[in-house]
């Protein structure tokens, strides 16, 4: 994984993850749950203006993506 993660909003991350097959399943308050048809886990994305780097890194790790994948999809 690249050492530099971009500053990105939760809404933008949901859009980018959609390009990799993740689909919103439900929303409760300021959090959206995403599912992938081929993966058994769900991702929970907070709808914040800026995601903290640790939160973004954990979401990417759970999704099986790298920071480079994120940059290419943006």
C-alpha positions in Angstrom: 0.0 0.0 0.0 1.2 3.5 -0.8 2.3 5.4 2.3 0.2 8.4 1.3 -3.6 8.2 1.4 -5.6 10.9 -0.2 -8.0 13.1 1.7 -11.4 11.9 0.6 -15.0 12.3 1.7 -17.3 9.3 2.6 -19.6 10.1 -0.3 -16.7 10.1 -2.7 -15.4 6.9 -1.3 -18.8 5.2 -1.9 -18.7 6.3 -5.5 -15.2 5.0 -6.0 -16.0 1.7 -4.3 -19.0 1.4 -6.6 -16.5 1.1 -9.5 -15.2 -2.0 -7.9 -18.6 -3.7 -7.5 -19.5 -2.5 -3.9 -23.2 -1.6 -3.7 -25.0 0.4 -1.0 -27.4 -1.9 0.9 -28.7 0.4 3.6 -28.1 3.6 5.5 -28.6 4.4 9.2 -27.8 8.0 10.2 -24.5 9.0 8.8 -23.2 5.5 8.0 -23.8 3.5 4.8 -23.3 -0.2 4.6 -21.9 -1.6 1.3 -22.0 -5.2 0.1 -20.1 -6.9 -2.7 -21.7 -9.8 -4.6 -18.5 -11.9 -4.4 -17.2 -11.1 -0.9 -18.8 -12.2 2.4 -18.2 -9.0 4.4 -19.9 -5.7 4.5 -18.2 -2.3 4.6 -19.5 0.5 6.8 -18.6 4.0 5.4 -19.2 7.1 7.5 -20.6 10.0 5.5 -18.1 12.6 6.8 -16.6 15.5 4.8 -13.1 14.0 5.4 -12.3 10.5 6.4 -9.4 10.1 8.8 -6.5 8.3 7.3 -6.7 5.3 9.7 -10.4 4.9 8.9 -9.7 5.1 5.2 -6.8 2.6 5.5 -9.0 0.1 7.4 -11.8 0.4 4.8 -9.4 -0.2 1.9 -7.8 -3.2 3.7 -11.3 -4.7 4.3 -12.3 -4.1 0.7 -9.0 -5.7 -0.6 -7.9 -2.6 -2.3 -4.7 -0.4 -2.1 -4.2 3.3 -2.2 -3.0 2.9 -5.8 -6.3 1.3 -6.7 -8.1 4.2 -5.1 -6.0 6.8 -7.0 -6.6 5.0 -10.4 -10.4 4.8 -9.8 -10.7 8.5 -8.9 
